Amino acid sequence: MLGNLIGPEIKELIEERNFAALREAFSDWAPADIGECLTEIPEDEQAIVFRLLPHAMATEVFEYLDTEAQEKILKAMGHIEAARILNDMSPDDRTALLEELPGAAVAQMLQLLSPEEKAVAQSLLNYPDGTVGRLMTPEFVTVRESWTIAQVLDHVREFGRDSETLNVIYVTDDHGRLIDDVRIREFLIRPTTTLVSEFRDHQFVALRATDQASAAYDLFKKYDRAILPVIDSEEKLLGMVTVDDILDIQEEVTTEEMQKMGGMEALDEPYTTIALPRMIKKRATWLIILFLSEMLTATAMQNYNEEIAKATVLAMFLPLIMSSGGNSGSQATTLIIRAMGVGEVRLRDWFRIMRKELLAGLSLGVILGLIGFFRISLWQFLHIFDYGQYHWVIALTVGVSLIGVVMWGSVTGAMLPFVLRRFGLDPAVSSAPFVATLVDVTGLLIYFNVARVILHGTLL
């Protein structure tokens, strides 16, 4: 149904200003689908369509929009409508919006909030950027371990409406310290006279409000949780974080790492909205560094002018040698950075990884070396190209060089992320283009020195 309605029908209803039909059409849609539809219609019509939604649904839809769309809709709405939306948003989603706005806009938005919601918003914004405190919602349900299940359920009916989720009920002491978290199913499968203390398992996992949000993903993954409580230094329960918020953060981290691995600075904002001068600046820095690094290749080749003059055939295989080493290095660094990112590889594993990549590089080098050797021999045999009377020596030079270059590229690409991590730097900056550039220069040295040894007394 979504695919059909999002097309000509919806556009036609908007053009005809048939608001009654639009409202009826959207009544059967999920909030996420309506949010997707809003992003696909012209900006000047988004606010018009948004106003047609019932208030409760409008807030849900608003939370599914990206920050840019949220800003535009708020600007197009009156103060009363905007205040209603902001006050009804879940605290964590509202914080995500506010932290993306300029300071002046944040101050203006805060003035639209009720005193209670303003205090909540300011308390969350007071946590450092990138911490769990910025992601949590302070809306949760707590019970005491001395209560019966009947008391718990009565409490949930009375106060659970404001909680973001009721999948987990938190057990606290008289001082508000978290002592357990219990899934709601545990309350539903037991007699109502059972005390909470009789079945709580005394085992729970909690985040600190000051923990880095990017690190919280590992905890969610390790314990297979959809929700985790957030506590302060005194173990007092402050709020909870849901996995959808953590996945959003993880997506941002992954995007930044991919951009860095592509040989540039992280954009820090969507590609479609970043200003052209900022994007050029982000990309130019690394391009200049890589360009200057590649100039070392020309410097290295200057030292082998004599060899190239005597055996011009060597120059034919330079792209082959350099690309093979760069490709193997790029493969290795990409694998290791990803393995580090998901926790498969740690600093202490460096020797095991080096030994593995040494063997992998040797094997891959032998495969490519044999292909290179037989390719030259076959072209000579079929008279496709005449490499001269020393064609087999040239083939051997290329084959041995490929073994050395691929093996060196694999080890270098694998070890560079370890070196960067050891010095507290982001391994993602050891991007594939950077590794390829580094291996290009060293690959030349390997190639021409192998040629000096093997071709000595023949072509050299």
VOPAGU-2260 file (C-alpha; in pm, 1 decimal, decimal comma):
REM VOPAGU-2260
SITE   aa  ch    i         X         Y         Z
SITE  MET   A    0       0,0       0,0       0,0
SITE  LEU   A    1     281,2     240,4      83,4
SITE  GLY   A    2     442,3     211,1    -255,7
SITE  ASN   A    3     110,7     295,5    -427,0
SITE  LEU   A    4      -3,0     581,5    -203,8
SITE  ILE   A    5     333,8     750,7    -191,4
SITE  GLY   A    6     315,5     806,8    -564,5
SITE  PRO   A    7      63,2     985,8    -786,5
SITE  GLU   A    8    -233,9     946,9    -548,2
SITE  ILE   A    9     -74,8    1139,3    -261,6
SITE  LYS   A   10      65,8    1404,2    -496,3
SITE  GLU   A   11    -272,3    1448,4    -656,8
SITE  LEU   A   12    -445,9    1487,8    -321,2
SITE  ILE   A   13    -189,2    1748,7    -216,5
SITE  GLU   A   14    -228,3    1943,2    -540,1
SITE  GLU   A   15    -608,8    1935,8    -506,4
SITE  ARG   A   16    -580,0    2041,3    -140,0
SITE  ASN   A   17    -807,3    1749,1     -54,5
SITE  PHE   A   18    -706,6    1749,3     311,6
SITE  ALA   A   19    -989,6    1524,8     429,8
SITE  ALA   A   20    -884,3    1249,9     189,8
SITE  LEU   A   21    -518,8    1295,6     286,1
SITE  ARG   A   22    -601,7    1262,5     655,1
SITE  GLU   A   23    -799,8     948,1     586,3
SITE  ALA   A   24    -523,5     803,8     368,3
SITE  PHE   A   25    -263,2     853,0     639,4
SITE  SER   A   26    -482,9     707,7     914,4
SITE  ASP   A   27    -380,3     352,1     821,5
SITE  TRP   A   28     -10,9     426,7     781,8
SITE  ALA   A   29     263,9     355,6    1032,5
SITE  PRO   A   30     441,1     670,2    1164,0
SITE  ALA   A   31     770,7     561,7    1005,9
SITE  ASP   A   32     603,4     531,2     663,8
SITE  ILE   A   33     444,0     874,6     695,1
SITE  GLY   A   34     782,8    1018,9     788,0
SITE  GLU   A   35     934,3     864,0     475,4
SITE  CYS   A   36     652,2    1005,0     265,0
SITE  LEU   A   37     707,0    1356,6     404,6
SITE  THR   A   38    1070,3    1355,1     296,8
SITE  GLU   A   39     969,2    1275,7     -61,4
SITE  ILE   A   40     727,5    1563,9    -113,5
SITE  PRO   A   41     830,1    1926,8    -176,6
SITE  GLU   A   42     954,1    2116,3     129,7
SITE  ASP   A   43     686,1    2384,4     107,2
SITE  GLU   A   44     417,6    2115,2     132,2
SITE  GLN   A   45     569,7    1912,0     415,8
SITE  ALA   A   46     438,8    2138,1     692,9
SITE  ILE   A   47      92,2    2145,6     530,0
SITE  VAL   A   48      69,1    1767,2     528,2
SITE  PHE   A   49     218,6    1743,8     877,5
SITE  ARG   A   50     -55,9    1967,2    1022,3
SITE  LEU   A   51    -320,0    1722,8     898,0
SITE  LEU   A   52    -200,9    1448,5    1131,5
SITE  PRO   A   53    -366,2    1389,2    1468,3
SITE  HIS   A   54    -151,7    1535,4    1743,6
SITE  ALA   A   55     -39,3    1204,0    1897,3
SITE  MET   A   56      56,0    1065,0    1556,1
SITE  ALA   A   57     225,2    1390,2    1453,4
SITE  THR   A   58     469,5    1361,8    1743,1
SITE  GLU   A   59     554,8    1002,8    1653,4
SITE  VAL   A   60     604,0    1093,1    1287,8
SITE  PHE   A   61     819,0    1391,4    1381,9
SITE  GLU   A   62    1058,2    1166,4    1575,0
SITE  TYR   A   63    1116,8     953,6    1263,1
SITE  LEU   A   64    1229,0    1252,9    1055,6
SITE  ASP   A   65    1594,3    1347,5    1021,9
SITE  THR   A   66    1719,2    1662,7    1193,5
SITE  GLU   A   67    1711,1    1874,3     879,1
SITE  ALA   A   68    1345,8    1790,5     810,0
SITE  GLN   A   69    1254,4    1849,6    1175,1
SITE  GLU   A   70    1410,1    2196,6    1168,0
SITE  LYS   A   71    1221,5    2295,1     852,7
SITE  ILE   A   72     886,6    2176,4     986,3
SITE  LEU   A   73     934,6    2356,0    1318,9
SITE  LYS   A   74    1018,7    2679,6    1137,2
SITE  ALA   A   75     703,2    2648,0     927,6
SITE  MET   A   76     483,1    2591,8    1234,6
SITE  GLY   A   77     354,1    2847,5    1480,6
SITE  HIS   A   78     494,9    2870,9    1833,9
SITE  ILE   A   79     197,7    2691,9    1987,7
SITE  GLU   A   80     217,6    2395,7    1748,7
SITE  ALA   A   81     595,7    2374,6    1778,6
SITE  ALA   A   82     577,1    2388,2    2158,2
SITE  ARG   A   83     322,5    2106,9    2161,7
SITE  ILE   A   84     543,6    1884,9    1947,0
SITE  LEU   A   85     861,7    1958,5    2146,3
SITE  ASN   A   86     691,6    1897,1    2480,7
SITE  ASP   A   87     548,9    1564,8    2366,9
SITE  MET   A   88     871,1    1431,1    2212,5
SITE  SER   A   89    1061,3    1165,3    2402,2
SITE  PRO   A   90    1352,9    1331,6    2585,9
SITE  ASP   A   91    1625,0    1139,7    2400,2
SITE  ASP   A   92    1486,1    1225,3    2055,0
SITE  ARG   A   93    1443,3    1588,4    2158,9
SITE  THR   A   94    1803,9    1600,6    2279,4
SITE  ALA   A   95    1921,6    1458,7    1945,7
SITE  LEU   A   96    1742,3    1746,2    1770,8
SITE  LEU   A   97    1864,8    2019,2    2005,4
SITE  GLU   A   98    2230,2    1915,7    1994,8
SITE  GLU   A   99    2233,2    1959,6    1616,7
SITE  LEU   A  100    2099,4    2317,1    1630,7
SITE  PRO   A  101    2297,8    2640,3    1671,8
SITE  GLY   A  102    2310,3    2785,5    2022,8
SITE  ALA   A  103    2060,1    3061,6    1948,1
SITE  ALA   A  104    1808,5    2813,8    1805,5
SITE  VAL   A  105    1848,2    2585,0    2108,4
SITE  ALA   A  106    1774,8    2874,0    2344,3
SITE  GLN   A  107    1464,1    2959,0    2143,3
SITE  MET   A  108    1344,5    2597,5    2146,4
SITE  LEU   A  109    1397,9    2565,4    2521,2
SITE  GLN   A  110    1172,8    2864,4    2579,4
SITE  LEU   A  111     888,5    2674,1    2412,1
SITE  LEU   A  112     909,8    2391,0    2665,3
SITE  SER   A  113     713,0    2361,5    2986,1
SITE  PRO   A  114     916,5    2413,8    3306,1
SITE  GLU   A  115     928,3    2038,4    3368,6
SITE  GLU   A  116    1035,5    1945,8    3014,4
SITE  LYS   A  117    1281,7    2234,6    3003,6
SITE  ALA   A  118    1452,1    2105,3    3317,6
SITE  VAL   A  119    1473,6    1756,7    3164,2
SITE  ALA   A  120    1614,0    1890,1    2837,0
SITE  GLN   A  121    1875,8    2104,4    3009,3
SITE  SER   A  122    1985,5    1818,6    3234,8
SITE  LEU   A  123    2044,5    1591,8    2933,6
SITE  LEU   A  124    2223,0    1863,9    2737,2
SITE  ASN   A  125    2455,9    1916,9    3032,8
SITE  TYR   A  126    2615,9    1578,3    2967,2
SITE  PRO   A  127    2920,0    1591,1    2735,8
SITE  ASP   A  128    2857,0    1534,6    2367,6
SITE  GLY   A  129    2896,1    1170,3    2269,3
SITE  THR   A  130    2814,2    1027,9    2612,5
SITE  VAL   A  131    2533,7     793,4    2716,3
SITE  GLY   A  132    2374,0    1075,0    2916,8
SITE  ARG   A  133    2284,2    1253,0    2592,5
SITE  LEU   A  134    2098,9     943,5    2466,6
SITE  MET   A  135    1902,7     837,0    2771,2
SITE  THR   A  136    1541,2     905,6    2852,6
SITE  PRO   A  137    1453,8     973,5    3218,7
SITE  GLU   A  138    1106,6     827,5    3174,7
SITE  PHE   A  139    1098,0     483,8    3337,2
SITE  VAL   A  140     908,3     279,8    3594,2
SITE  THR   A  141    1062,4     172,3    3925,0
SITE  VAL   A  142     929,8     -62,1    4192,8
SITE  ARG   A  143    1045,2    -193,3    4530,8
SITE  GLU   A  144    1149,2    -551,4    4597,6
SITE  SER   A  145     909,2    -569,6    4894,0
SITE  TRP   A  146     608,2    -516,4    4666,1
SITE  THR   A  147     379,9    -788,8    4541,8
SITE  ILE   A  148     317,2    -838,5    4174,0
SITE  ALA   A  149     -31,4    -695,7    4222,1
SITE  GLN   A  150     119,0    -375,3    4359,8
SITE  VAL   A  151     365,7    -360,4    4073,0
SITE  LEU   A  152      93,8    -396,5    3808,3
SITE  ASP   A  153    -120,0    -130,3    3975,2
SITE  HIS   A  154     181,8      99,9    3977,4
SITE  VAL   A  155     251,0      32,7    3609,7
SITE  ARG   A  156    -110,8     108,6    3517,2
SITE  GLU   A  157     -92,0     439,6    3700,6
SITE  PHE   A  158     253,9     563,2    3597,7
SITE  GLY   A  159     358,7     351,8    3298,9
SITE  ARG   A  160     191,1     570,4    3040,4
SITE  ASP   A  161     484,2     814,6    3038,4
SITE  SER   A  162     754,6     548,7    3011,4
SITE  GLU   A  163     916,2     503,3    2669,8
SITE  THR   A  164     897,7     126,5    2707,8
SITE  LEU   A  165     761,7    -119,1    2963,6
SITE  ASN   A  166     965,6    -419,1    2851,9
SITE  VAL   A  167    1177,1    -388,6    3165,5
SITE  ILE   A  168    1077,7    -278,6    3516,2
SITE  TYR   A  169    1355,6    -145,9    3739,5
SITE  VAL   A  170    1388,1    -236,6    4105,0
SITE  THR   A  171    1539,9      35,0    4326,1
SITE  ASP   A  172    1600,7      80,6    4697,3
SITE  ASP   A  173    1472,6     363,8    4915,8
SITE  HIS   A  174    1757,2     589,0    4797,5
SITE  GLY   A  175    1689,0     538,2    4428,2
SITE  ARG   A  176    1984,7     304,6    4374,2
SITE  LEU   A  177    1934,5      39,8    4109,0
SITE  ILE   A  178    1939,4    -310,5    4248,2
SITE  ASP   A  179    1789,3    -509,5    3960,0
SITE  ASP   A  180    1604,4    -499,4    3630,1
SITE  VAL   A  181    1322,8    -745,6    3563,2
SITE  ARG   A  182    1153,9    -822,0    3234,2
SITE  ILE   A  183     779,9    -756,4    3233,6
SITE  ARG   A  184     707,4   -1119,9    3143,8
SITE  GLU   A  185     836,0   -1223,9    3486,0
SITE  PHE   A  186     550,7   -1028,0    3645,1
SITE  LEU   A  187     289,4   -1170,7    3410,6
SITE  ILE   A  188     360,8   -1541,9    3456,4
SITE  ARG   A  189     346,1   -1552,3    3839,0
SITE  PRO   A  190      67,3   -1527,9    4096,7
SITE  THR   A  191     -13,9   -1170,0    4189,1
SITE  THR   A  192      67,7   -1236,9    4554,5
SITE  THR   A  193     433,3   -1314,8    4477,5
SITE  LEU   A  194     688,7   -1068,6    4615,6
SITE  VAL   A  195     939,5    -912,8    4375,5
SITE  SER   A  196    1221,5   -1021,9    4605,7
SITE  GLU   A  197    1125,5   -1386,4    4551,5
SITE  PHE   A  198    1208,9   -1400,6    4182,4
SITE  ARG   A  199    1447,1   -1117,1    4094,4
SITE  ASP   A  200    1781,1   -1269,6    3992,7
SITE  HIS   A  201    2017,4   -1006,8    4138,3
SITE  GLN   A  202    2191,5    -978,4    3800,1
SITE  PHE   A  203    2180,0    -670,1    3583,5
SITE  VAL   A  204    2397,7    -469,5    3349,9
SITE  ALA   A  205    2400,1     -90,0    3356,5
SITE  LEU   A  206    2563,4     197,2    3170,3
SITE  ARG   A  207    2717,4     502,2    3331,4
SITE  ALA   A  208    2584,5     838,2    3217,2
SITE  THR   A  209    2942,5     945,7    3144,0
SITE  ASP   A  210    3026,6     638,2    2931,9
SITE  GLN   A  211    3104,0     698,7    2567,0
SITE  ALA   A  212    2797,1     621,6    2358,5
SITE  SER   A  213    3007,6     450,5    2090,8
SITE  ALA   A  214    3134,4     199,4    2350,0
SITE  ALA   A  215    2782,6     118,0    2473,9
SITE  TYR   A  216    2716,2     -76,8    2153,8
SITE  ASP   A  217    2950,5    -353,5    2270,8
SITE  LEU   A  218    2752,3    -391,6    2593,3
SITE  PHE   A  219    2420,7    -419,5    2408,9
SITE  LYS   A  220    2571,9    -677,4    2176,9
SITE  LYS   A  221    2744,2    -878,8    2449,3
SITE  TYR   A  222    2436,3    -914,0    2669,3
SITE  ASP   A  223    2181,6    -920,3    2384,1
SITE  ARG   A  224    1975,3    -639,7    2534,5
SITE  ALA   A  225    1724,6    -403,0    2376,9
SITE  ILE   A  226    1725,1    -167,8    2678,4
SITE  LEU   A  227    1989,2     -85,7    2938,0
SITE  PRO   A  228    1954,7     128,3    3252,7
SITE  VAL   A  229    2176,3     432,0    3309,0
SITE  ILE   A  230    2319,3     506,5    3654,6
SITE  ASP   A  231    2542,9     769,5    3811,1
SITE  SER   A  232    2856,8     726,5    4021,0
SITE  GLU   A  233    2643,3     645,9    4327,7
SITE  GLU   A  234    2449,7     371,6    4145,9
SITE  LYS   A  235    2133,6     585,5    4137,2
SITE  LEU   A  236    1906,4     518,6    3842,6
SITE  LEU   A  237    1898,8     815,7    3605,1
SITE  GLY   A  238    1727,3     676,5    3296,6
SITE  MET   A  239    1748,4     414,4    3026,9
SITE  VAL   A  240    1884,0     381,7    2675,2
SITE  THR   A  241    1718,2     182,5    2398,0
SITE  VAL   A  242    1906,5      -6,4    2130,6
SITE  ASP   A  243    1766,6     206,8    1846,3
SITE  ASP   A  244    1954,1     509,7    1983,1
SITE  ILE   A  245    2274,6     308,1    2008,3
SITE  LEU   A  246    2234,2     179,9    1653,0
SITE  ASP   A  247    2204,6     539,4    1530,7
SITE  ILE   A  248    2535,3     620,6    1701,6
SITE  GLN   A  249    2696,7     306,9    1562,0
SITE  GLU   A  250    2581,9     404,4    1213,2
SITE  GLU   A  251    2751,5     743,4    1254,4
SITE  VAL   A  252    3072,8     578,7    1376,6
SITE  THR   A  253    3071,4     330,4    1087,9
SITE  THR   A  254    3009,3     610,7     837,4
SITE  GLU   A  255    3302,0     811,7     974,4
SITE  GLU   A  256    3532,0     508,9     959,2
SITE  MET   A  257    3433,0     433,9     600,1
SITE  GLN   A  258    3498,0     794,8     501,1
SITE  LYS   A  259    3838,2     790,2     668,9
SITE  MET   A  260    3923,6     460,3     503,7
SITE  GLY   A  261    3831,5     622,3     171,8
SITE  GLY   A  262    4119,4     864,6     222,1
SITE  MET   A  263    3955,2    1178,0     363,5
SITE  GLU   A  264    3840,0    1339,1     685,6
SITE  ALA   A  265    3499,4    1241,6     824,8
SITE  LEU   A  266    3233,4    1478,9     690,5
SITE  ASP   A  267    3050,3    1507,5    1027,6
SITE  GLU   A  268    2725,1    1582,6     844,1
SITE  PRO   A  269    2519,2    1428,0     561,7
SITE  TYR   A  270    2671,3    1440,7     213,7
SITE  THR   A  271    2356,1    1600,6      71,8
SITE  THR   A  272    2365,6    1895,8     313,6
SITE  ILE   A  273    2735,5    1966,1     363,3
SITE  ALA   A  274    2848,5    2291,0     203,3
SITE  LEU   A  275    3073,0    2249,6    -102,7
SITE  PRO   A  276    3367,0    2449,1      45,8
SITE  ARG   A  277    3359,7    2233,7     361,8
SITE  MET   A  278    3352,9    1913,9     160,6
SITE  ILE   A  279    3643,8    2030,9     -55,3
SITE  LYS   A  280    3841,9    2115,5     257,8
SITE  LYS   A  281    3769,3    1772,8     409,5
SITE  ARG   A  282    3880,4    1593,7      93,7
SITE  ALA   A  283    4168,7    1817,6     -11,2
SITE  THR   A  284    4379,3    1763,8     301,4
SITE  TRP   A  285    4427,4    1392,4     249,1
SITE  LEU   A  286    4452,1    1425,5    -127,6
SITE  ILE   A  287    4744,3    1665,6     -81,3
SITE  ILE   A  288    4910,0    1429,9     168,0
SITE  LEU   A  289    4864,4    1134,9     -67,1
SITE  PHE   A  290    4986,8    1338,9    -365,0
SITE  LEU   A  291    5304,1    1443,4    -181,8
SITE  SER   A  292    5355,4    1083,6     -74,8
SITE  GLU   A  293    5319,6     963,1    -433,0
SITE  MET   A  294    5592,7    1210,2    -532,0
SITE  LEU   A  295    5828,3     983,2    -339,1
SITE  THR   A  296    5762,5     729,4    -614,1
SITE  ALA   A  297    5920,8     963,1    -870,0
SITE  THR   A  298    6210,0    1023,4    -631,5
SITE  ALA   A  299    6263,3     650,8    -591,9
SITE  MET   A  300    6255,4     593,5    -967,4
SITE  GLN   A  301    6524,0     858,4   -1022,5
SITE  ASN   A  302    6768,9     631,0    -844,7
SITE  TYR   A  303    6706,2     357,3   -1102,4
SITE  ASN   A  304    6732,7     560,0   -1423,8
SITE  GLU   A  305    7037,1     361,2   -1528,6
SITE  GLU   A  306    6861,5      28,0   -1488,2
SITE  ILE   A  307    6554,1     152,1   -1675,8
SITE  ALA   A  308    6775,0     284,8   -1959,6
SITE  LYS   A  309    6948,8     -52,6   -1994,1
SITE  ALA   A  310    6633,0    -260,8   -1960,3
SITE  THR   A  311    6336,9     -52,0   -2071,4
SITE  VAL   A  312    6121,2    -361,4   -2053,8
SITE  LEU   A  313    6123,2    -324,9   -1674,6
SITE  ALA   A  314    5910,7      -9,4   -1701,4
SITE  MET   A  315    5631,4    -209,5   -1866,6
SITE  PHE   A  316    5564,1    -398,2   -1546,1
SITE  LEU   A  317    5578,8    -105,3   -1301,8
SITE  PRO   A  318    5197,6     -57,0   -1287,9
SITE  LEU   A  319    5153,3    -431,5   -1237,9
SITE  ILE   A  320    5398,2    -446,6    -947,3
SITE  MET   A  321    5276,9    -128,5    -775,7
SITE  SER   A  322    4905,9    -205,7    -803,7
SITE  SER   A  323    4950,7    -562,4    -674,9
SITE  GLY   A  324    5134,6    -443,6    -364,4
SITE  GLY   A  325    4886,9    -161,7    -304,3
SITE  ASN   A  326    4589,0    -391,0    -348,2
SITE  SER   A  327    4722,0    -650,7    -104,6
SITE  GLY   A  328    4797,7    -377,9     150,8
SITE  SER   A  329    4452,1    -225,4     111,2
SITE  GLN   A  330    4291,1    -565,6     162,2
SITE  ALA   A  331    4488,2    -631,3     479,8
SITE  THR   A  332    4431,5    -289,1     638,5
SITE  THR   A  333    4057,9    -301,1     563,1
SITE  LEU   A  334    4026,2    -645,2     723,2
SITE  ILE   A  335    4221,6    -547,0    1034,8
SITE  ILE   A  336    4043,1    -213,4    1088,0
SITE  ARG   A  337    3708,0    -386,8    1065,3
SITE  ALA   A  338    3823,0    -666,8    1298,0
SITE  MET   A  339    3938,1    -403,9    1549,0
SITE  GLY   A  340    3607,8    -221,0    1516,7
SITE  VAL   A  341    3399,4    -526,2    1608,6
SITE  GLY   A  342    3636,9    -639,2    1883,9
SITE  GLU   A  343    3775,8    -946,4    1708,4
SITE  VAL   A  344    4134,7    -820,0    1723,0
SITE  ARG   A  345    4318,9    -641,8    2005,6
SITE  LEU   A  346    4664,9    -487,7    2039,8
SITE  ARG   A  347    4805,4    -799,8    2202,6
SITE  ASP   A  348    4720,7    -998,9    1888,1
SITE  TRP   A  349    4970,7    -812,6    1669,8
SITE  PHE   A  350    5226,1   -1093,9    1644,0
SITE  ARG   A  351    4964,5   -1355,2    1560,7
SITE  ILE   A  352    4820,5   -1125,9    1293,1
SITE  MET   A  353    5164,5   -1049,4    1149,0
SITE  ARG   A  354    5247,7   -1418,4    1122,6
SITE  LYS   A  355    4913,1   -1490,6     958,1
SITE  GLU   A  356    4946,8   -1205,5     708,0
SITE  LEU   A  357    5304,6   -1306,7     635,3
SITE  LEU   A  358    5187,0   -1652,6     532,1
SITE  ALA   A  359    4881,0   -1513,3     351,4
SITE  GLY   A  360    5095,6   -1257,0     168,0
SITE  LEU   A  361    5347,2   -1524,7      69,8
SITE  SER   A  362    5071,7   -1751,0     -63,8
SITE  LEU   A  363    4899,7   -1470,7    -253,9
SITE  GLY   A  364    5234,9   -1350,1    -385,6
SITE  VAL   A  365    5321,1   -1694,6    -514,5
SITE  ILE   A  366    4984,7   -1716,7    -692,0
SITE  LEU   A  367    5027,9   -1377,5    -860,0
SITE  GLY   A  368    5398,0   -1443,7    -924,3
SITE  LEU   A  369    5321,9   -1767,4   -1108,9
SITE  ILE   A  370    5051,9   -1595,5   -1312,5
SITE  GLY   A  371    5295,2   -1316,2   -1401,7
SITE  PHE   A  372    5572,4   -1562,2   -1491,8
SITE  PHE   A  373    5351,4   -1774,6   -1718,2
SITE  ARG   A  374    5188,4   -1470,4   -1875,7
SITE  ILE   A  375    5525,6   -1337,0   -1996,0
SITE  SER   A  376    5636,9   -1682,9   -2105,2
SITE  LEU   A  377    5310,3   -1744,6   -2290,7
SITE  TRP   A  378    5321,8   -1409,9   -2473,4
SITE  GLN   A  379    5679,0   -1488,4   -2579,4
SITE  PHE   A  380    5587,9   -1841,8   -2690,2
SITE  LEU   A  381    5285,4   -1721,3   -2890,8
SITE  HIS   A  382    5490,4   -1433,6   -3038,1
SITE  ILE   A  383    5241,2   -1179,8   -2908,5
SITE  PHE   A  384    5530,4    -972,8   -2777,5
SITE  ASP   A  385    5906,1   -1023,3   -2800,3
SITE  TYR   A  386    6077,6    -974,8   -2465,7
SITE  GLY   A  387    6415,9   -1069,3   -2612,3
SITE  GLN   A  388    6654,1   -1355,9   -2553,3
SITE  TYR   A  389    6636,8   -1313,7   -2176,2
SITE  HIS   A  390    6258,0   -1336,3   -2159,0
SITE  TRP   A  391    6262,1   -1615,3   -1901,0
SITE  VAL   A  392    6487,3   -1407,1   -1671,7
SITE  ILE   A  393    6250,0   -1113,5   -1706,9
SITE  ALA   A  394    5957,2   -1344,4   -1624,4
SITE  LEU   A  395    6144,0   -1470,6   -1317,0
SITE  THR   A  396    6219,3   -1110,9   -1207,7
SITE  VAL   A  397    5851,9   -1013,9   -1229,3
SITE  GLY   A  398    5739,4   -1332,7   -1052,6
SITE  VAL   A  399    5982,5   -1299,2    -760,3
SITE  SER   A  400    5908,3    -926,2    -729,5
SITE  LEU   A  401    5536,4    -994,3    -707,1
SITE  ILE   A  402    5596,1   -1241,5    -424,5
SITE  GLY   A  403    5800,2    -986,5    -230,4
SITE  VAL   A  404    5573,2    -688,7    -297,6
SITE  VAL   A  405    5246,7    -867,6    -216,0
SITE  MET   A  406    5393,3   -1017,8     101,0
SITE  TRP   A  407    5529,5    -678,5     209,3
SITE  GLY   A  408    5199,7    -506,8     128,2
SITE  SER   A  409    5000,2    -757,3     332,9
SITE  VAL   A  410    5222,8    -724,7     639,2
SITE  THR   A  411    5244,4    -344,7     615,7
SITE  GLY   A  412    4869,6    -303,8     568,4
SITE  ALA   A  413    4797,9    -528,5     865,0
SITE  MET   A  414    5051,7    -374,2    1103,6
SITE  LEU   A  415    4984,3      -5,5    1037,8
SITE  PRO   A  416    4648,6      -4,9    1226,6
SITE  PHE   A  417    4824,0    -167,0    1524,8
SITE  VAL   A  418    5092,2     103,4    1524,9
SITE  LEU   A  419    4831,2     380,0    1513,3
SITE  ARG   A  420    4621,9     219,0    1788,8
SITE  ARG   A  421    4935,1     177,1    2002,3
SITE  PHE   A  422    4994,7     553,1    1989,9
SITE  GLY   A  423    4632,6     632,9    2066,3
SITE  LEU   A  424    4535,4     727,4    1710,0
SITE  ASP   A  425    4230,8     616,7    1513,2
SITE  PRO   A  426    4324,6     309,0    1302,8
SITE  ALA   A  427    4074,9     420,4    1039,8
SITE  VAL   A  428    4314,5     695,2     929,0
SITE  SER   A  429    4538,7     419,9     792,4
SITE  SER   A  430    4311,8     434,2     491,4
SITE  ALA   A  431    4339,1     205,4     191,8
SITE  PRO   A  432    4472,8     488,8     -31,4
SITE  PHE   A  433    4738,0     575,9     226,9
SITE  VAL   A  434    4854,1     215,4     256,1
SITE  ALA   A  435    4854,4     179,8    -122,1
SITE  THR   A  436    5071,4     490,7    -154,2
SITE  LEU   A  437    5314,8     366,0     108,7
SITE  VAL   A  438    5343,4      24,8     -54,1
SITE  ASP   A  439    5389,0     182,7    -399,8
SITE  VAL   A  440    5714,6     345,6    -292,4
SITE  THR   A  441    5853,1      41,2    -114,7
SITE  GLY   A  442    5732,1    -182,1    -398,8
SITE  LEU   A  443    5955,5       6,2    -639,3
SITE  LEU   A  444    6255,3     -56,4    -417,7
SITE  ILE   A  445    6176,2    -427,1    -400,5
SITE  TYR   A  446    6120,2    -454,4    -775,7
SITE  PHE   A  447    6436,8    -283,2    -890,6
SITE  ASN   A  448    6657,6    -449,2    -631,9
SITE  VAL   A  449    6525,3    -790,9    -732,8
SITE  ALA   A  450    6595,9    -693,6   -1094,6
SITE  ARG   A  451    6952,1    -593,6   -1006,6
SITE  VAL   A  452    7015,8    -935,6    -857,2
SITE  ILE   A  453    6839,8   -1158,0   -1112,7
SITE  LEU   A  454    6926,5    -958,5   -1428,0
SITE  HIS   A  455    7289,0    -900,2   -1328,4
SITE  GLY   A  456    7510,9   -1018,2   -1611,0
SITE  THR   A  457    7228,4   -1028,8   -1863,8
SITE  LEU   A  458    7030,8    -710,0   -1919,4
SITE  LEU   A  459    7201,7    -526,3   -1631,6
